[in-house]
Amino acid sequence: MTKAKILIVGSNATQIELRGGGSATIGQYLNETAVPALALIDAGYDIVLATPDGTKPHIDAVSDTVDHFGGDQDAYDRAKRFFAEHPAMTDVYTLRAVIEGGLDGYAGVFVPGGHAPAVDLMQDRDTGTILRHFHTAAKPTALLCHGPVVVAAALDDAPEFRAALIQGDDAKAAGLAKDWIYAGYRMTVFSASEEAAAEQNLLKGELFFDMPKALRLAGGDVSTTPTDFAANVVVDRELITGQNPASDHALAKALVEALDRSSPAA
């Protein structure tokens, strides 16, 4: 018998806008999806994957490497098989269907990273509904790498907030963040210096905004490590955030611990 059911909110985005025109091909990161998901299953939890349109997330090709698994070929192979074949990864729901089916049946929620969630999930209204539910219920809410920027979806008008970020209108963005449920929460996210490295080496272009600035404008108390790509997890109340791909195992551990504390069946 499993302990409880955990919702994984995935992204359907495959392109992100670049300053000066054009876009870069993106997706979710394999390790950031599979490592926490497998940790949840290994700890006795059921997982349910849902995305905005109900199709499976696209894995960013740059993450499809053993390097993101510390060079552990067995861990990489397991993650690849899991994402390709496990029913929890192939039976994908829409976020709307999950909401209509009732969120009370879930003990926690997890949002993987990769650049993709910074495109669709951070301005998705159903994602906002889900986040507000778990915040009100004080149930573990974990987000990894670029995933933490998705908490902006809980704003009253997240699409306008994201548009203001792209326009470089900081005052408008901050004004749209009034009464944000996560205001004052301590959190972390993919850092500006890490993003600069990704822009140069992976995206081959500059994004319109970096993630820490976006969350600070919304009212978050954002901190990142002085050493790029060092594991970092911040826990504040129900919110669990991990900074970068290297934080996958630490975030998974913190999430499982939080669930074990809060789940009646644990």
Secondary structure, 3 states (H helix, E strand, C coil): CCCCEEEEECCCCCEEECCCCCEEECCECHHHHHHHHHHHHHCCCEEEEEECCCCCCCECHHHCCHHHHCCCHHHHHHHHHHHHHCHHHHCCEEHHHHHHHCHHHEEEEEECCCCHHHCCHHHCHHHHHHHHHHHHCCCCEEEECCHHHHHHHHCCCHHHHHHHHHHCCHHHHHHHCCCCCCCCCEECCCCHHHHHHHHHHHHCCCCCCCHHHHHHHHCCEECCCCCCCCCCEEEECCEEEECCHHHHHHHHHHHHHHHHHHCCCC
